[in-house]
Amino acid sequence: MPDSTMNLPVILCCRDEEQGRRVTAPGWEILSRGGNALDAVLVSVEVAELDPEDHTVGYGGLPNEEGIVQLDASCMYGPTHQAGAVAALEGIKTPGKVARLVMEKTRHVMLVGNDARRFALSHGFKEENLLTPEAREEWERWLVLNEEEKEKGRPHGTINVLGIDSHGNIAGVTSTSGLAYKLPGRVGDSPIIGAGLYVDNEIGAAGAIGYGEEVMQISGSFYVVSRMRDGLSPAEACLEGCKRIVEINHRCGREVRINVQFTAVNKTGEVGCASIRRKKDFPKVALINADGFRVITGSCLLDD
């Protein structure tokens, strides 16, 4: 069910209670003092990006099939309707910050690969080894599996942080290390504006986690925001995004084996989420507003 407190400011992320508290806390500190939504979501996403125990994002993220960590991220700011993104970025722990610089310091929306790394270094970022010992061990265990086991052993994960400040301005960021053990250079939905993230300052914002190829093929986050524009609640719009993926696969004769979660917030601060399948951490969204911190469990289409 959607949360309908309609309290602003608000900040939310697609995490469980323990991680959600840590991620949203620094952003809420900014918002509760009347600060800017973009500053808030970016300081919050850094918590995950800098956490070596989070194998889905930033430092500690699981590598590609050659053992190299490649990161993707995007950010979008409602009042200007501008966005920035980086893809296949190596050696920089906080790709969300680099995405913001792309938005604010260039005429472009996305930089990729080695040139994204050079851009970050030119703005004072430090190049570091992102492959932690724990992530290396996971990769080495995956390497010795047979092909069938390898396909089953590809975890994926992402983080979205969405926020609305006390002025009603909306911002969002999505950051990921992508599908584990992916082909080098593979880019998922996270840095694609309209797929892994979309913000409309008049309507709301949405983000996606899960299997990015499916999200890209329906412009998932844009679709969810467009359904909120049609009058659906965030929770209803997120469920419609999941239905869209399933319907297209069924129409094309494919069985849906993947999972995707959409998370959304509308202009009034109403929050919702939904996923294709119900798993341990799907679908959940952690949020803080004037009523305090809580975790919302959303609806799903398929129960395994």
C-alpha positions in Angstrom: 0.0 0.0 0.0 1.3 3.5 -0.7 2.3 5.8 2.1 0.1 8.9 2.2 1.5 11.2 4.8 2.3 13.8 2.2 5.0 15.3 4.5 7.8 17.3 3.0 10.7 17.1 3.0 11.3 13.4 2.4 14.2 11.2 1.4 13.9 7.5 0.4 16.1 4.7 -0.9 15.5 1.1 -2.0 17.1 -0.6 1.1 16.0 -2.6 4.1 15.8 -1.1 7.6 19.5 -1.4 8.7 21.0 0.0 5.4 18.1 2.4 4.9 18.7 4.2 8.2 22.4 4.6 7.4 21.8 5.8 3.8 19.0 8.3 4.4 20.4 9.8 7.6 22.9 12.3 6.1 20.4 13.4 3.4 17.7 13.9 6.0 20.1 16.1 8.0 20.4 18.4 5.0 16.7 18.4 4.2 15.6 18.9 7.7 17.7 22.1 7.8 16.0 23.4 4.7 18.8 22.2 2.3 18.7 21.3 -1.3 17.3 18.0 -2.6 20.2 17.3 -4.9 22.8 17.8 -2.2 20.8 15.4 0.0 20.4 12.5 -2.3 24.1 12.6 -3.3 25.4 12.7 0.2 23.1 9.7 1.0 24.1 7.6 -2.0 27.8 8.0 -0.9 27.0 6.0 2.2 26.4 2.9 -0.1 29.1 3.8 -2.6 31.8 3.9 0.1 30.7 0.8 2.0 33.1 -2.1 1.2 30.5 -4.6 2.4 27.9 -3.5 -0.2 28.7 -5.6 -3.2 26.2 -3.9 -5.5 27.6 -0.3 -5.5 30.8 1.6 -5.6 33.8 0.5 -3.5 33.3 -3.2 -2.8 31.1 -3.7 -5.9 31.4 -7.1 -7.7 33.6 -6.9 -10.8 33.1 -7.8 -14.4 34.1 -11.2 -15.8 37.8 -10.0 -16.0 37.9 -8.9 -12.4 37.5 -5.2 -13.0 35.0 -3.1 -11.1 33.1 -0.8 -13.6 30.6 1.6 -12.1 27.5 3.4 -13.5 25.5 6.3 -12.0 23.1 9.1 -12.9 21.6 12.0 -11.2 18.8 14.4 -12.2 17.6 17.7 -10.7 13.9 18.6 -11.1 14.0 22.5 -11.1 16.4 22.6 -14.1 15.4 19.3 -15.7 19.1 18.5 -16.2 20.8 15.2 -15.8 24.3 13.8 -15.6 25.7 10.3 -15.9 28.8 8.1 -16.1 29.1 4.6 -17.3 31.8 1.9 -17.1 33.8 4.2 -14.8 36.8 2.6 -13.3 38.9 3.6 -10.3 36.6 6.2 -8.7 34.6 5.3 -5.6 31.8 7.8 -5.9 30.3 7.8 -9.4 27.3 9.8 -8.2 29.4 12.8 -7.6 31.1 12.5 -11.0 27.6 12.3 -12.6 26.7 15.6 -10.9 29.9 17.2 -12.3 29.0 16.0 -15.8 25.6 17.7 -15.3 26.9 21.0 -13.9 30.3 21.4 -15.6 29.7 20.2 -19.1 27.2 20.6 -21.9 26.7 16.8 -21.9 24.6 14.2 -20.1 26.9 11.2 -20.1 30.6 10.4 -20.1 31.8 6.8 -20.4 34.8 4.6 -19.7 38.3 5.9 -19.6 37.2 9.4 -20.6 34.8 9.5 -17.7 37.7 8.5 -15.4 40.0 11.2 -16.9 37.2 13.8 -16.4 36.9 12.8 -12.7 40.7 13.0 -12.2 40.8 16.4 -13.8 38.3 17.6 -11.1 40.3 16.3 -8.2 39.0 12.8 -7.7 41.5 10.2 -6.5 42.0 7.0 -8.5 41.8 3.9 -6.3 41.6 0.1 -6.6 37.9 -0.7 -6.1 38.2 -4.5 -5.9 38.1 -5.4 -2.2 39.5 -8.7 -1.0 36.0 -10.0 -0.3 34.7 -9.0 -3.8 37.8 -10.7 -5.3 37.1 -13.9 -3.4 33.5 -13.9 -4.7 34.7 -13.4 -8.3 37.3 -16.2 -8.0 34.6 -18.6 -6.7 32.4 -17.7 -9.6 35.3 -18.3 -12.1 35.5 -22.0 -11.4 31.8 -22.7 -11.8 30.4 -24.4 -14.9 28.5 -22.3 -17.4 25.1 -23.1 -16.0 26.2 -22.4 -12.5 27.8 -19.1 -13.6 24.5 -17.9 -15.1 22.7 -18.7 -11.8 25.4 -17.0 -9.8 25.2 -13.5 -11.2 23.8 -11.3 -8.5 22.7 -7.8 -9.4 21.8 -4.8 -7.4 21.6 -1.0 -7.4 20.6 1.9 -5.2 18.2 4.7 -5.9 17.9 7.7 -3.6 15.1 10.1 -4.3 14.3 13.3 -2.3 12.1 16.3 -2.2 13.2 19.4 -0.2 11.1 21.8 1.7 10.7 24.0 -1.4 9.1 21.1 -3.2 12.0 20.5 -5.5 12.8 16.9 -6.5 16.1 15.2 -7.2 17.3 11.6 -7.7 20.4 9.5 -8.0 20.9 5.9 -9.1 24.3 4.2 -8.6 25.5 0.6 -9.3 28.4 -1.7 -10.0 26.0 -3.5 -12.3 25.4 -7.1 -13.0 28.1 -9.2 -11.4 30.7 -10.7 -13.7 29.2 -8.9 -16.7 30.9 -8.6 -20.0 33.5 -5.7 -19.9 31.8 -2.5 -21.0 28.3 -3.7 -20.3 26.1 -0.8 -19.2 22.7 -1.4 -17.6 19.8 1.0 -16.9 21.3 2.9 -14.0 23.0 5.7 -16.0 20.3 5.9 -18.6 18.0 8.8 -18.0 14.4 7.5 -18.3 15.4 4.0 -17.5 17.1 3.7 -14.2 16.1 7.2 -13.1 13.7 9.9 -14.0 12.7 13.2 -12.3 9.8 15.5 -13.3 9.6 18.4 -10.9 5.9 18.8 -11.5 5.0 15.1 -11.0 7.6 13.2 -9.0 10.5 10.8 -9.5 11.2 7.1 -10.0 14.1 4.7 -10.0 14.7 1.1 -10.8 16.8 -1.7 -9.5 17.1 -5.3 -10.7 17.8 -6.6 -14.2 18.6 -3.5 -16.1 18.1 -4.7 -19.7 14.4 -5.2 -19.0 14.1 -1.8 -17.5 15.9 -0.1 -20.5 13.5 -1.8 -23.0 10.5 -0.1 -21.5 12.1 3.2 -20.4 11.0 2.1 -17.0 11.4 5.1 -14.7 10.0 7.5 -17.3 7.0 5.1 -17.7 6.4 5.0 -13.9 6.5 8.8 -13.7 4.2 9.1 -16.7 1.7 6.8 -15.0 1.8 9.1 -11.9 1.1 12.0 -14.3 -2.0 10.0 -15.4 -3.2 10.1 -11.7 -1.9 6.9 -10.3 -0.3 6.8 -6.9 3.4 6.0 -6.7 2.7 2.4 -5.6 0.2 1.9 -8.4 2.5 3.4 -11.0 5.4 1.1 -9.8 3.2 -1.9 -10.1 2.2 -0.8 -13.7 5.9 -0.6 -14.6 6.4 -4.2 -13.4 3.3 -5.3 -15.4 4.6 -3.7 -18.5 7.8 -5.8 -18.4 5.9 -9.0 -17.8 3.3 -8.3 -20.5 5.9 -7.6 -23.1 7.8 -10.7 -22.3 4.7 -12.9 -22.4 3.6 -11.3 -25.7 7.0 -12.3 -27.1 6.7 -15.8 -25.8 9.4 -15.4 -23.1 9.2 -16.7 -19.5 10.0 -14.0 -17.0 12.9 -15.2 -14.8 14.2 -11.9 -13.7 13.3 -9.4 -11.0 12.9 -5.6 -11.1 11.8 -3.2 -8.5 10.5 0.3 -9.1 10.5 3.0 -6.4 8.7 6.3 -6.7 7.7 9.5 -4.9 5.2 12.0 -6.1 5.1 15.8 -5.7 3.2 15.6 -2.4 5.7 13.2 -0.8 3.7 10.1 -1.2 6.0 7.0 -1.6 5.5 3.6 -3.1 7.4 0.6 -4.6 6.6 -2.7 -6.4 8.5 -5.6 -7.8 8.0 -8.4 -10.2 8.9 -11.0 -7.6 8.9 -11.0 -3.8 12.4 -11.7 -2.6 14.2 -11.0 0.7 14.8 -7.3 0.0 12.2 -6.8 -2.8 10.0 -4.7 -2.8 11.1 -2.4 0.0 11.7 1.3 0.4 13.2 3.1 3.4 12.2 6.7 4.0 12.4 9.6 6.4 10.1 12.5 6.6 8.7 14.6 9.5 7.0 11.5 10.9 10.4 9.8 11.3 12.0 6.7 9.7 10.2 3.7 8.4 10.3 0.9 5.8 7.4 0.3 3.4 6.9 -3.1 1.8 5.3 -2.9 -1.6 3.3 -5.3 -3.7 4.5 -7.7 -6.3 3.2 -9.6 -9.4 4.6 -13.0 -8.9 5.2 -15.0 -5.7 7.9 -17.6 -6.1 
